[in-house]
Amino acid sequence: MVWGRPPCPTHCSMEGLSARSVLVTGCDGGMGLELLKRFLELPTPPQCLFAACTDPDGKAINEMALGSPSVVILPLDVTDPSSIQAAVGRVREELRGSGLNLLINSTGARRHSMLATESAENMALIYATNTIGPLQTSQAFMPLLKEAAEAHSGQGLSCGRAAIVNISSILGSIEVVEAWDESQDVSYRCSKAALNMLTKCLALEYGDSGILCVSVDPGCVVPPPGDGMGPVTLEESTQGVLQVLANLSATSNGTFWDWKGQRLPW
């Protein structure tokens, strides 16, 4: 079902996405690492691309950084406040007063569970990564996002000026409650519903400061080697996500989108 699309120029393209500095969490693999690849493929890649990960010695992320001087590997555990603060210090040092244009909260955790057997321990663990992590990370980097927004105060809201993008899921939509019969995953669903509310709160609080805040569902992703048999590959998903980000504006603030550019209900 098509719920709506962001305002789009004559042809939708990632060419419109131009952010000087971008920070992506969860870059140890999967969605985060693939988003980095897509940013590096842009006609105008970020000058500073912060790859936040829990294992800065990981093979995949270091291979990417080796051939990309704009990539800065950033140790970051979104569940550890001291790790977040250390990351903020490193980013501030690298940016030298220019501010952070785009923060993508991509780190996520999921444990399959059934409603009848869901546990408080499991709920707390998933919330710590999927909801509290993005909250703490957004709070900590807010001064740098505000610096970027103020530096471009004559512009409207966009991902090139200053933005927070929370990688969410349609499974967190209270109205849709998609795929309940296939996968209950109560802790995951609740954590993403809470993340969506966080997105709305951030939009209400910081939209007037020039910071765009949205949730994006990357789709049901099949990581390689998926042989193209799944609903969407990581490459397709991340290409779509960046295209969506390129076309967001002030009217998109505090909204929820999927990787195909369809607006989703909360």
HELIX and SHEET records of a PDB file:
HELIX    1   1 MET A   14  GLY A   16  5                                   3    
HELIX    2   2 GLY A   30  LEU A   40  1                                  11    
HELIX    3   3 LYS A   59  LEU A   66  1                                   8    
HELIX    4   4 PRO A   81  LEU A   95  1                                  15    
HELIX    5   5 LEU A  115  THR A  117  5                                   3    
HELIX    6   6 ALA A  120  TYR A  127  1                                   8    
HELIX    7   7 ALA A  128  ILE A  132  3                                   5    
HELIX    8   8 GLY A  133  ALA A  151  1                                  19    
HELIX    9   9 ILE A  170  GLY A  172  5                                   3    
HELIX   10  10 VAL A  186  TYR A  206  1                                  21    
HELIX   11  11 GLY A  207  SER A  209  5                                   3    
HELIX   12  12 LEU A  234  ALA A  246  1                                  13    
HELIX   13  13 ALA A  250  SER A  252  5                                   3    
SHEET    1   A 7 VAL A  71  PRO A  75  0                                        
SHEET    2   A 7 CYS A  48  CYS A  53  1                                        
SHEET    3   A 7 SER A  21  VAL A  24  1                                        
SHEET    4   A 7 LEU A 102  ASN A 105  1                                        
SHEET    5   A 7 ALA A 163  ILE A 167  1                                        
SHEET    6   A 7 LEU A 212  ASP A 217  1                                        
SHEET    7   A 7 THR A 255  ASP A 258  1                                        
SHEET    1   B 2 VAL A 221  VAL A 222  0                                        
SHEET    2   B 2 VAL A 232  THR A 233  1                                        
END                                                                             
